Amino acid sequence: MPSTVEGIIIVPDAHGRSFWRKAANSAHGRHLVFLGDYGDPFPDEDISPEKALIELEAIISLKHSCPDDITLLLGNHDLQYIWPDFPKTRFDYEHAHLYESLFKDNRDCFQLTASFQSETLTILFSHAGILPKWMDANRTLFGLEDEHIDSPIHVTADFDRPNTLWKARKDILLCRALSSFSTLRGGQDTYGSMVWADAKEMLEASRIPGIFQVFGHTQRHEGPLVTENFACVDCRTNFLLNKQGTLTELP
């Protein structure tokens, strides 16, 4: 069962930035959800690789200090240092061994999805958003392998199942499924996975009845993209989600 929303602070893609520290200082007992992509800073932001690693180390340290209050999701920029066969983008070859060690030595700190219950619906967090058609193509990932292909996917899907597989180190299965990315991201697959989907894909087909999704991954320079089905919040700032499911920028 999802945990109850009392007030969740959302930290979108960090990429070596330090804005997450404001979220940590403003938590006041509220849960923090990091949406992944901790390293690989953008060249035009003047963040050194060393600074990005320091920020990642600090985030992991925060998780260790209060493990029940922090959720650290994994993004494509994180998984590329864990699985050699995972698609690479803006890959830091010089510091790859340091990223690999941080993620592998602290594997239990990270997960792939998180869900919480608001007063009216389930809030589902992932790095890039979960497409129903991609779910259907990867039914084992959501505990649907024994279901009829025409079964309503939202009724029987287990959105915590990817975390179970992650903890069980089913890396071959996970890497194969999560490596999928579409032409919108330079790939050749029909759908992007929950760490690769583009917000344009989510706009076309993201509705899972009873579920409201929150994710990052697709940069939003003009502010968050919020629809009736999801919120894309990769905006270099923190957000607050209250128990009614209302999303606001953290002051």
Secondary structure, DSSP 8 states (H G I E B T S, - for coil): --EE-S-EEEE---TT-STHHHHHHT-TT-EEEE-S--S---GGGT--HHHHHHHHHHHHHHHHHSGGGEEEE--HHHHTTT-TTS--SS--TTTHHHHHHHHHHTGGGEES-EEEE-SSSEEEE-SS---HHHHHHTGGGGT-TTS-TTS-HHHH--TTHHHHHHHTT-HHHHHHHHT--BGGGT--BSS--TTT--HHHHHHS---TTEEEEEEEEE-TT--EE-SSEEEEESSS-EEE-TT--EEE--
